[in-house]
Amino acid sequence: MMEKHPKILIVDDEKVNLDILVNLLKTDYTIVVAKCAEKALSLLESNDDKPDLILLDILMPEMDGYEVCRRVKANVHTKDIPIIFITLLSNVEQERYGFQLGAVDYITKPFSPPIVEARVRTHVELKRKRDLLESMAKEDALTGIANRRRFDEFLEFTWNSATRRKTKLSMILIDIDFFKRYNDNYGHRAGDNCLREISLSLKIAMPRSLDLIARYGGEELACILPDTDGPGAIKVAKRLWEVVCAMDIPHDYSEVAGHVTVSMGVTTMTPSLKCMPSSLIEAADTALYMAKKAGRNRVEFLSRDGV
C-alpha cells in the first residue's frame, strides 16, 4: 500500500505566492489552499483529515495570520499542527511575537526554494515523529489496540460531544470467559496470544472508523460507539460475539463451550450535564454482570436513558 503524502494547508491571499508554493511542494505533498483566514479556519473545523503543516501568511485583510494562529492553537483539535509564518517582515520583535503565539518557523519573501523545501520537510518530519510517539503512548503493548489512557480520553471527548449535540452514546464491555483457567492450563504465553488474537480480530470487525475498541484491563475490552442507539449497539455486540465464536480457539476448561467465548455488557445513554462519563461505564459493567450471571457466552443490554 502506497504511503499517503503529508498534507499541507497554505493560507495566503496573494495568488502569485500560492502558485509558487503549490508548484514547489505539490510533488511531495498533498496541498490544500485557502485564500483567506475565514476559509482556512472553516477547512480546519470541518475536515477530520487535518494537515501536517500550515504555511500561513501574516498580512491578510480582515483577519491577519497572528489571529489565525491564535485560534488554531486555542482549538484542541488543531493545536498540535505546526505553523510556519510567511512574511516580508524580518523584525525581531514580530518574530518573537509569532513564536510566542505558537509558530515553529518563518519563511520570508521572496521565496528561496531550497529554504522553503528544507523547512517544510523538517517540520513535517518532526510532526510525524511526534504523532507516532503519541500513538505508541496510547497503544496497549500486548494487544496492539488502544490502551486505557486512550479509552479515557476518547470517552471524555465523545461524552462531551454527545452532550452538546444531544445524541446517543453506547458502550460495550467484553470479558473473556474463564480466562484465568485458560492461562492456568495453557500457560501465560498462550493466554497472551489468545488475548492478542481476539483483540485484533475485534478491532478489524468494528464497523466504523469513528468507533474505538480498547483494552480496559486484564482480559476485559471496551468499545465506545458514538452516535449509536441501543439496537445499533446490540447489533455490533452480536457481530463481535460471533467473530470470537468463529475463531474457535480451543478451551477445554471452559464451563460454557469447548472454545473461547466472551460475555458482553451493552449500554446506551443520551449524555447530559446531569451525569458523568463514569455512569456509562457503570451501566455497561452492570450489563456485563447480568451476562455473567445468566450463564456467560452471551450479550446483555441495559439502557440508562433518563438517568
C-alpha positions in Angstrom: 0.0 0.0 0.0 1.4 3.4 -1.0 2.1 5.7 1.9 -0.1 8.8 1.9 1.6 12.1 1.2 1.8 14.6 4.1 -0.8 17.3 3.8 -0.1 21.0 3.9 -2.5 23.8 4.2 -1.3 27.1 2.5 -3.1 30.2 3.6 -2.3 33.4 1.5 -4.4 36.0 -0.2 -1.9 36.6 -3.0 -2.3 34.3 -6.0 1.3 34.6 -7.0 2.5 33.4 -3.6 0.1 30.4 -3.7 1.2 29.5 -7.2 4.9 29.5 -6.3 4.4 27.4 -3.1 2.0 24.9 -4.8 4.3 24.3 -7.7 7.3 24.0 -5.4 5.6 21.5 -3.0 3.0 19.6 -4.9 5.2 16.7 -5.9 5.9 15.5 -2.4 2.8 16.8 -0.5 -0.9 17.0 -0.8 -1.7 20.7 -1.0 -4.8 22.4 0.2 -5.2 26.2 -0.4 -7.1 28.9 1.4 -7.1 32.4 0.1 -8.4 34.0 3.3 -8.3 33.4 7.1 -12.0 32.5 7.3 -11.7 29.8 4.7 -8.7 28.3 6.4 -10.4 28.1 9.8 -13.5 26.6 8.1 -11.4 23.9 6.4 -9.7 23.1 9.7 -13.0 22.9 11.6 -14.9 20.8 9.0 -12.2 18.3 7.9 -11.3 15.3 10.1 -8.1 14.8 8.0 -6.1 17.6 9.5 -3.0 18.9 7.7 0.5 18.0 8.9 1.7 21.6 8.5 0.2 25.1 7.9 2.0 27.7 5.8 0.4 31.0 7.0 0.7 34.5 5.6 0.8 37.2 8.2 -0.5 40.1 6.3 -4.0 39.4 5.1 -7.2 41.5 5.0 -9.9 41.3 7.7 -8.0 38.7 9.8 -4.2 38.5 9.9 -2.1 35.4 10.4 -1.4 36.1 14.0 -5.1 35.9 14.8 -5.5 32.7 12.8 -2.5 31.2 14.6 -4.1 32.2 18.0 -7.3 30.4 17.1 -5.6 27.3 15.7 -3.6 26.9 18.9 -6.7 27.5 21.1 -8.6 24.7 19.4 -7.9 21.3 21.0 -8.3 19.6 17.6 -5.8 21.7 15.8 -3.4 23.0 18.5 -0.7 20.4 17.6 -0.5 21.3 13.9 2.8 23.2 13.3 2.6 26.6 11.7 5.2 28.4 9.6 4.6 32.0 9.1 5.1 33.5 5.6 6.2 37.1 5.8 8.0 40.0 4.2 9.0 41.2 7.6 12.2 40.4 9.4 11.6 42.3 12.6 13.0 40.5 15.7 10.1 41.7 17.9 7.5 40.5 15.5 9.2 37.1 15.1 9.3 36.7 18.8 5.6 37.5 19.0 4.9 34.9 16.4 6.9 32.2 18.3 5.0 33.2 21.5 1.7 32.5 19.7 2.9 29.0 18.8 4.5 29.3 15.3 7.5 26.9 14.8 9.3 28.8 12.0 9.3 31.7 9.5 9.7 31.7 5.7 10.5 35.1 4.2 9.5 36.5 0.8 10.8 36.5 -1.9 10.9 32.7 -1.5 14.2 30.7 -1.7 13.1 27.3 -3.0 15.8 25.3 -1.1 15.0 27.1 2.2 11.2 26.5 1.7 11.7 22.8 0.9 14.1 22.3 3.8 12.0 24.0 6.4 8.8 22.3 5.3 10.5 18.9 5.2 12.0 19.4 8.7 8.7 20.3 10.4 6.6 17.7 8.6 9.1 15.0 9.7 9.0 16.3 13.3 5.2 16.4 13.3 5.0 12.8 12.0 7.5 11.6 14.6 5.5 13.3 17.4 2.3 11.7 16.1 4.0 8.3 16.1 5.2 8.7 19.6 1.8 9.9 20.7 0.1 6.9 19.0 2.5 4.5 20.7 1.8 6.1 24.1 -1.9 5.3 23.6 -1.5 1.8 22.3 -1.6 -1.3 24.5 1.8 -3.1 24.1 0.4 -6.6 24.3 -2.7 -6.4 22.2 -1.9 -3.6 19.7 -5.3 -1.9 20.3 -5.9 1.3 22.3 -4.9 1.3 25.9 -6.8 2.6 29.0 -5.4 6.1 28.6 -6.7 6.4 25.1 -10.0 4.9 26.2 -10.4 7.5 29.0 -9.6 10.4 26.6 -11.9 9.1 23.9 -14.8 8.6 26.4 -14.5 12.1 27.7 -14.4 13.6 24.2 -17.3 11.6 22.9 -19.3 12.2 26.0 -18.9 16.0 25.8 -19.7 15.9 22.1 -22.8 13.9 22.6 -23.9 16.2 25.4 -23.6 19.2 23.2 -25.4 17.6 20.2 -27.9 15.6 22.3 -27.0 12.3 20.6 -26.8 8.7 21.8 -23.6 7.2 23.1 -23.2 3.4 23.5 -20.6 1.2 25.2 -19.8 -2.5 25.1 -17.7 -4.2 27.9 -16.3 -7.5 26.8 -14.9 -10.2 29.2 -13.2 -13.4 28.0 -15.0 -16.2 29.8 -12.9 -18.3 32.2 -9.7 -16.7 31.0 -7.9 -17.5 34.3 -8.5 -21.2 33.7 -7.1 -20.7 30.1 -4.0 -19.1 31.5 -3.5 -21.7 34.3 -3.9 -24.7 31.9 -2.4 -23.5 28.6 0.2 -21.1 30.0 0.5 -17.4 30.1 2.2 -17.2 26.7 -0.8 -18.9 25.2 -3.1 -16.6 27.2 -1.3 -13.6 25.8 -1.6 -14.9 22.3 -5.3 -15.6 22.8 -5.9 -12.1 24.1 -3.9 -10.5 21.3 -5.7 -12.5 18.5 -9.2 -11.7 19.9 -8.3 -8.0 20.3 -7.0 -7.6 16.8 -9.9 -9.6 15.3 -12.4 -7.5 17.1 -10.6 -4.3 16.0 -10.9 -5.4 12.4 -14.6 -6.3 12.8 -15.5 -2.8 14.2 -18.0 -1.4 11.7 -16.8 2.3 11.7 -13.5 4.1 11.9 -15.1 6.5 14.5 -15.7 3.7 16.9 -13.0 2.7 19.4 -12.0 -0.6 20.9 -9.6 -0.6 23.8 -8.0 -2.9 26.4 -9.9 -1.9 29.5 -8.0 -4.0 31.9 -6.8 -7.6 32.2 -8.9 -9.7 29.9 -11.6 -7.0 29.6 -12.0 -5.0 26.4 -14.3 -2.0 25.9 -15.9 -0.5 22.8 -17.2 3.1 22.6 -19.8 3.7 19.9 -20.6 7.4 19.2 -24.0 8.3 17.6 -25.2 4.7 18.2 -28.6 3.8 19.8 -29.5 0.7 21.7 -30.5 -1.6 18.8 -27.4 -0.5 16.9 -25.1 -1.2 19.8 -26.7 -4.7 20.3 -26.1 -5.4 16.6 -22.5 -4.5 16.9 -22.1 -6.6 20.1 -23.6 -9.7 18.5 -21.4 -9.3 15.5 -18.3 -9.1 17.7 -19.6 -12.1 19.7 -19.9 -14.1 16.5 -16.4 -13.2 15.5 -15.0 -14.7 18.7 -17.0 -17.8 18.3 -15.9 -18.2 14.7 -12.2 -18.1 15.8 -12.9 -21.4 17.5 -9.9 -21.1 19.9 -9.9 -24.4 21.9 -10.7 -24.0 25.6 -11.2 -27.4 27.2 -11.5 -25.8 30.7 -14.5 -23.6 30.0 -17.8 -24.4 31.5 -19.9 -23.0 28.6 -18.2 -24.2 25.4 -15.2 -26.2 24.0 -13.8 -23.0 22.7 -13.0 -19.5 23.9 -16.1 -17.4 24.4 -16.9 -13.9 25.6 -19.6 -12.2 27.7 -20.7 -8.7 26.7 -22.5 -5.9 28.5 -24.1 -3.3 26.3 -25.5 0.1 27.3 -26.8 3.2 25.7 -27.3 6.7 27.1 -28.1 10.2 25.9 -25.3 12.1 27.9 -26.2 15.2 29.7 -24.7 17.6 32.2 -26.6 15.8 35.0 -24.3 12.8 35.0 -20.7 11.9 34.4 -19.0 9.7 31.8 -18.4 7.1 34.5 -22.1 6.5 34.6 -21.8 4.9 31.1 -19.1 2.6 32.4 -21.1 1.7 35.4 -24.1 0.8 33.3 -22.1 -1.3 30.9 -20.4 -3.1 33.9 -23.9 -3.8 35.3 -24.9 -5.3 31.9 -21.8 -7.4 31.8 -22.5 -8.7 35.3 -26.0 -9.6 34.0 -24.4 -11.6 31.2 -22.1 -13.5 33.5 -24.9 -14.2 36.0 -27.1 -15.5 33.2 -24.5 -18.1 32.2 -21.9 -16.2 30.2 -21.2 -16.5 26.5 -23.9 -14.0 25.7 -24.8 -10.4 25.2 -26.9 -8.4 27.7 -28.3 -4.9 27.3 -29.1 -2.2 29.9 -30.4 1.2 29.0 -29.8 4.1 31.3 -31.5 6.9 29.3 -33.2 9.3 31.5 -30.9 8.8 34.5 
